[in-house]
Amino acid sequence: MNSILIEEKLKSFFLEDIGEDDLSSRVFPSDHQSTATVKAKESGIAAGLFIFEIGYRLLDPRVQVTLKLSEGQPFLTGDTLLEIKGPTRSVLTGERVLLNLVQRMCSIATYTQACVKLIDGTKAQLVDTRKTTAGLRMFEKYAVRVGGGFNHRNGLYDAVMLKDNHIAACGSITSAVAEARLAVGPLVKIEVEVETEAQLREAISASPDVIMIDNQSPTTIRAWRELVPSSILLEASGGITEETLAAYAASGVDFISMGALTHSVKQLDLSLNVTSSRKESLV
């Protein structure tokens, strides 16, 4: 992830939470010091722990963060993920914003890894979607990568996805693909969404880079796969769950996109607890 963008995001998150001042932390004198740990209250996969380092550096460079795990490393309930030392005011001021973000990232990485394991041994790659939390997309998509998944397009700017409304407005799949190719040139990938066999056949004739079959069963996709030349990659999408992942992977698609990787995860439970504190001159 781009560290400049991370810092800009964290600044806005802190400003939203802190406002003019953290009133609760005024109870501590400026020379009050604390040591705290972030522990797991359930098992999972570490993702985004370095966010604590960046966040506390922005709040107060005197805060020291020591990571106990590497990115992608599994942890169990009760494990210590990192240790924090520094002025108590700063340690507690940054607690909630950083926990909220890292809990979500760990949760996404954990769920993604579980889903990736379900299609292990097939050629299908698991990818995310743009169904992300507003303002958190780069963090959520990073967490998908940590969990072993892949990113679909990051936004509207890095690939063309011609969906039903684009096709309707252009008049046909053929026209939509032709106009897109003229508009973006030969180096940008073009993907077309289809829902019927007739649309699939038209899309094949238009020669996009990828065809996404939406809301069809694995059995149907397996049959349609035979129609698609090897020069065009095939993606399955639409309501795919853990229970159906393996069947879709076995249908012969190259990619399976799951919005649930980012839009339906439950926050993984982490806690920050002060383990020791003292009043100490900073001079």
DODRENNU-221065 format. One line per field, with one value per residue (C-alpha): x, y, z. Coordinates in steps of 0.02 Angstrom, whole numbers, plus 50000, padded with zeros to 5 digits. Example, Ala and Ser with C-alpha at 12.3 -4.5 7.8 and 13.67 -1.06 7.14 Angstrom:
REM residues 2
px	50615|50684 .
py	49775|49947 .
pz	50390|50357 .
REM end
This chain:
REM residues 283
px	50000|50052|50117|50070|49889|49888|49944|49813|49675|49731|49738|49556|49506|49594|49517|49344|49372|49476|49405|49488|49549|49532|49442|49455|49645|49659|49656|49837|49981|50091|50232|50124|50190|50106|50143|50001|49976|49857|49794|49681|49514|49490|49604|49642|49770|49877|49846|49887|49977|50099|49953|49983|50162|50107|49959|50055|50197|50070|49995|50155|50329|50373|50259|50353|50266|50342|50258|50257|50190|50224|50091|49994|50049|49912|49874|49770|49655|49761|49912|49998|50004|50102|50165|50149|50251|50237|50141|49976|49877|49936|49923|49740|49695|49744|49671|49497|49535|49681|49592|49439|49543|49660|49519|49431|49589|49627|49448|49454|49621|49558|49398|49489|49615|49475|49392|49555|49583|49415|49473|49652|49708|49600|49654|49525|49587|49481|49460|49372|49252|49218|49090|49201|49173|49180|49351|49426|49448|49637|49647|49515|49591|49763|49690|49620|49796|49866|49736|49793|49660|49683|49617|49496|49503|49539|49418|49340|49510|49614|49504|49344|49194|49046|48893|48709|48681|48832|48773|48595|48653|48768|48636|48733|48883|48968|48951|49002|49163|49208|49179|49276|49425|49428|49414|49548|49668|49744|49835|49684|49588|49406|49283|49102|48962|48839|48689|48624|48699|48651|48747|48894|48902|48895|49030|49143|49124|49170|49333|49351|49492|49375|49195|49106|48959|48841|48708|48723|48746|48911|48827|48778|48949|49033|48930|48962|49148|49162|49106|49239|49408|49566|49609|49467|49473|49314|49249|49105|49010|48846|48795|48940|48964|49082|48962|48965|49145|49216|49081|49116|49303|49272|49170|49328|49327|49487|49420|49285|49234|49157|49091|49071|49260|49242|49059|49000|49143|49123|49254|49386|49397|49560|49588|49714|49753|49869|49986|50088|50093|50195|50226|50396|50478|50504|50646 .
py	50000|50179|50246|50425|50373|50273|50425|50536|50411|50393|50580|50594|50448|50527|50697|50619|50533|50659|50824|50962|50849|50681|50738|50570|50568|50737|50641|50591|50714|50735|50636|50484|50328|50162|49995|49907|49750|49707|49529|49415|49364|49240|49155|49228|49292|49446|49587|49771|49766|49895|50018|50037|50093|50222|50281|50309|50393|50520|50547|50550|50496|50453|50301|50141|49994|49820|49695|49514|49437|49452|49490|49334|49240|49145|49180|49097|49163|49245|49278|49447|49534|49689|49793|49982|50095|50282|50429|50365|50505|50459|50271|50283|50418|50308|50147|50139|50203|50084|49934|49962|49963|49818|49708|49726|49691|49534|49476|49495|49407|49265|49239|49254|49121|49003|49027|49008|48839|48780|48797|48737|48624|48705|48836|48960|49116|49201|49389|49528|49662|49848|49807|49883|49999|50183|50253|50083|50006|50002|49927|49795|49747|49735|49616|49507|49490|49446|49307|49234|49308|49427|49600|49630|49808|49931|50061|50130|50191|50034|49920|49922|49825|49832|49786|49778|49965|50005|49878|49943|50122|50071|49963|49800|49708|49725|49914|49929|49831|49924|50094|50046|49988|50153|50251|50167|50091|49917|49907|49920|49761|49752|49638|49605|49543|49417|49323|49223|49108|49230|49368|49251|49211|49396|49435|49300|49377|49548|49477|49561|49508|49434|49376|49373|49253|49323|49230|49061|48889|48794|48667|48800|48881|48714|48692|48871|48855|48746|48892|49013|49015|49006|49184|49248|49225|49175|49237|49175|49297|49324|49260|49137|49071|48957|48814|48838|48893|48721|48686|48850|48816|48646|48723|48778|48966|49065|49183|49181|49350|49362|49524|49435|49441|49624|49667|49530|49493|49506|49608|49495|49532|49611|49707|49837|49826|49932|49813|49940|50128|50256|50441|50481|50642|50656|50780 .
pz	50000|49969|50135|50089|50060|50222|50319|50236|50276|50457|50479|50425|50538|50688|50654|50648|50816|50913|50851|50952|51093|51180|51337|51426|51414|51501|51665|51633|51652|51500|51582|51620|51530|51490|51411|51322|51218|51079|51101|51001|51076|50933|50807|50637|50512|50545|50421|50438|50605|50537|50536|50723|50687|50560|50663|50824|50729|50666|50839|50939|50879|51060|51055|51016|50932|50928|50812|50870|50708|50523|50393|50347|50503|50595|50777|50912|51047|51181|51071|51084|50915|50964|51109|51131|51245|51266|51338|51406|51327|51153|51178|51228|51102|50955|51024|50946|50771|50749|50825|50715|50557|50598|50664|50497|50398|50500|50478|50288|50276|50386|50285|50119|50169|50219|50050|49953|50037|49972|49791|49817|49676|49543|49416|49479|49568|49700|49674|49767|49702|49721|49857|49990|50137|50085|50128|50170|49998|49992|50167|50128|49961|50040|50170|50030|49960|50131|50141|49976|49863|49717|49680|49538|49473|49613|49547|49390|49331|49304|49197|49095|49158|49039|49140|49094|49101|48994|48866|48869|48843|48700|48618|48613|48681|48512|48513|48696|48671|48511|48590|48746|48644|48548|48710|48815|48688|48675|48843|48958|48998|48946|49034|48986|49098|49025|49094|48946|48815|48677|48767|48791|48605|48561|48688|48616|48443|48514|48586|48757|48872|49003|49007|49174|49186|49315|49416|49332|49410|49404|49289|49164|49170|49140|48980|48922|48957|48800|48693|48755|48664|48769|48718|48828|49016|49107|49274|49380|49491|49580|49750|49768|49944|50039|50006|49817|49791|49753|49623|49534|49536|49459|49317|49229|49260|49279|49413|49547|49616|49789|49860|50026|50052|50098|50123|50240|50360|50548|50639|50715|50901|50960|51122|51180|51365|51471|51564|51663|51690|51785|51799|51728|51675|51488|51510 .
REM end
